[in-house]
Amino acid sequence: MGLSYFRRLSASSSPTIVKGVVVTGFTTSVKTTSEPLGSGLTNWRADWSICWDPTPNAIGYDLQVLTAEGISPRLRRITTTCLEVEVAAGEHSLDRIERELGIQMSLQRSQLSYRIRAALPNDQVGEWSRDVGAGEDLNSAPR
């Protein structure tokens, strides 16, 4: 995922927002991996990734988590144009994995979202992108 660090938002060190600079070109994918267990069950997990087009002059990207409880004051800065997070996991029989995956991803989409902005030189940032729900499939929906 690249070098990342965390920083707290504070009124005393607010970066300058550059209007019209917005992260765009979102695509998403889900990668499911599984491993059979001796018990007859399968250990599985699904990782969701969101990628976006590089923003000219960006030195990184700030990600902010939005949950049902509110907007996190903590930002995560990454230097790549993709984020990958686990959105579902479990131990089930093969015939139940698809159902469980659907249920867990539906819950994630309704409870966890991300928004992204470009970090620019000289303590400047772009505007926040729209919120994207964790597990959301942007490849089949209009952007």
TAFENPE-V986010 format. One record per residue. N is the residue number from 0. RES is the residue in one small letter. NEAR is the number of other ideal C-beta (glycine too) atoms within 12 Angstrom. Layout:
n = <N N>
res = <RES RES>
near = <NEAR NEAR>
//
This chain:
n = <0 1 2 3 4 5 6 7 8 9 10 11 12 13 14 15 16 17 18 19 20 21 22 23 24 25 26 27 28 29 30 31 32 33 34 35 36 37 38 39 40 41 42 43 44 45 46 47 48 49 50 51 52 53 54 55 56 57 58 59 60 61 62 63 64 65 66 67 68 69 70 71 72 73 74 75 76 77 78 79 80 81 82 83 84 85 86 87 88 89 90 91 92 93 94 95 96 97 98 99 100 101 102 103 104 105 106 107 108 109 110 111 112 113 114 115 116 117 118 119 120 121 122 123 124 125 126 127 128 129 130 131 132 133 134 135 136 137 138 139 140 141 142>
res = <m g l s y f r r l s a s s s p t i v k g v v v t g f t t s v k t t s e p l g s g l t n w r a d w s i c w d p t p n a i g y d l q v l t a e g i s p r l r r i t t t c l e v e v a a g e h s l d r i e r e l g i q m s l q r s q l s y r i r a a l p n d q v g e w s r d v g a g e d l n s a p r>
near = <21 16 13 20 17 17 22 15 18 11 8 7 12 14 27 16 19 22 12 12 25 25 37 24 19 30 23 31 22 30 18 26 17 23 16 16 15 9 11 12 19 25 20 29 26 29 26 36 29 41 25 32 20 18 29 16 16 28 22 32 39 37 42 32 27 26 19 14 10 12 19 21 16 20 30 30 28 31 21 22 26 27 38 25 30 24 39 32 24 26 20 25 19 19 11 17 27 20 16 27 31 21 20 30 32 20 19 29 28 19 19 33 31 41 32 41 33 36 32 26 16 11 14 23 36 30 23 25 31 22 23 35 30 36 33 30 24 28 17 10 14 7 19>
//
